[in-house]
Amino acid sequence: MGFAPLPPDPSLPPLRVNLYSDTQTKPTAPMRAAIAAAEVGDEQAGADPTVNLLCERMAALLGKEAAVFLPSGTMCNEIAILTHCRPGDEILAHRTAHISTSEGGAPWALAGARVLPLEGPHGTFDVATLTAAFRPRTRYAPPQALVAVEQTSNLGGGAVWKLAALNDIAAAAHDAGLATHMDGARLMNAVVASGISAREMGAGYDSVWLDFTKGLGAPVGAALAGSAEFIGAAWRWKQRLGGAMRQAGICAAACLYALDHHVERLADDHENARALARGLAQIPGITVELPETNLVFFDTSGTGMTAETLAAHARRQGVLISTMGKFRGRACLHLDVDRAGVEEAIAVLRAAAATEMAA
Ligand SMILES: *Cc1c(COP(=O)(O)O)cnc(C)c1O
């Protein structure tokens, strides 16, 4: 299910429309040119000029004192957790949060911190839910150290947290003496969808990061930002975990290119997501969650087939989607899928749904 690796299968036709994930984009020719032209140095010695430039830009974009370049978003989350928490600590996050569901249990395994799952619509939770989960600060209760939010919420259907809600959650956390963390894997999708800046969204959060390998279309890299002190401490974990790199400007150049050329165009992905949702909604038996950004979640139960079966039918016609539950399918829009691809995907999924009904 979901993110199972995809072994190449020679019996399948070539992929025509890849809606599996926005991580599947390939670097464009101009991005590859930027990579080829990158000035590089020893990143872990602070001597890679391209990485340094990227970190300065990210600190400014996210409104923080400093930033650090890391190989992946998962490492941003886990280094932030390792920096904020001690073994035995508790983190409060939505039940569906990536840190709980998709990082191999890393908060427990690496930081010795457990994640307390909170409920709420579309991957979000409100202040009342948060404060109801606060424990007394006694020596009996696990110390609560961190509140984490996801902007946008992946399993929440790409939903965008409202600015007021982000600020209220951060204020309540800080009032109770907890630190705050924003998983901004798709933060720029939220920025483009809402018109609210990344700096404003992250203002209440002690650590914020952005992934360059989702809709931004870079091959490697993410940047974690926070106070100078926090980033200093994060660097020790980067070194310990083997995330300190050498001529990483090769990767950072692609990220800088993505910041310059692939942010505004996220609006196209959002428009394509809405077009796909409208098309899917017209297929008998399929119910669609209205997309706010680039992720389209839909339910296949009305077709009588599982999401897995529908996905298998579609794959045989060259369209790839992912599955996030027995009857829950997901299609991700990104820069390698245009409107013609959306129309083709709708036609293929319509035929796939009808096949099974006729059977
Ligand atoms: C993809 C993702 C991550 C992890 O990022 P990687 O770069 O794949 O390690 C973390 N959080 C969310 C919400 C994501 O969607």
Ligand as a Chemical Component Dictionary entry (heavy atoms), coordinates in Angstrom:
data_LIG
# 
_chem_comp.id                   LIG 
_chem_comp.type                 NON-POLYMER 
_chem_comp.pdbx_formal_charge   0 
_chem_comp.three_letter_code    LIG 
# 
loop_
_chem_comp_atom.comp_id 
_chem_comp_atom.atom_id 
_chem_comp_atom.alt_atom_id 
_chem_comp_atom.type_symbol 
_chem_comp_atom.charge 
_chem_comp_atom.model_Cartn_x 
_chem_comp_atom.model_Cartn_y 
_chem_comp_atom.model_Cartn_z 
_chem_comp_atom.pdbx_ordinal 
LIG C1 C1 C 0 7.465  13.674 1.934 1  
LIG C2 C2 C 0 7.160  14.148 3.290 2  
LIG C3 C3 C 0 8.126  14.133 4.295 3  
LIG C4 C4 C 0 9.489  13.501 4.109 4  
LIG O1 O1 O 0 10.254 14.097 3.113 5  
LIG P1 P1 P 0 11.360 13.240 2.320 6  
LIG O2 O2 O 0 12.085 14.287 1.562 7  
LIG O3 O3 O 0 10.600 12.281 1.462 8  
LIG O4 O4 O 0 12.198 12.551 3.332 9  
LIG C5 C5 C 0 7.797  14.641 5.525 10 
LIG N1 N1 N 0 6.581  15.171 5.754 11 
LIG C6 C6 C 0 5.626  15.195 4.825 12 
LIG C7 C7 C 0 4.299  15.804 5.152 13 
LIG C8 C8 C 0 5.865  14.671 3.557 14 
LIG O5 O5 O 0 4.893  14.675 2.650 15 
# 
loop_
_chem_comp_bond.comp_id 
_chem_comp_bond.atom_id_1 
_chem_comp_bond.atom_id_2 
_chem_comp_bond.value_order 
_chem_comp_bond.pdbx_ordinal 
LIG C1 C2 SING 1  
LIG C2 C3 SING 2  
LIG C2 C8 DOUB 3  
LIG C3 C4 SING 4  
LIG C3 C5 DOUB 5  
LIG C4 O1 SING 6  
LIG O1 P1 SING 7  
LIG P1 O2 DOUB 8  
LIG P1 O3 SING 9  
LIG P1 O4 SING 10 
LIG C5 N1 SING 11 
LIG N1 C6 DOUB 12 
LIG C6 C7 SING 13 
LIG C6 C8 SING 14 
LIG C8 O5 SING 15 
# 
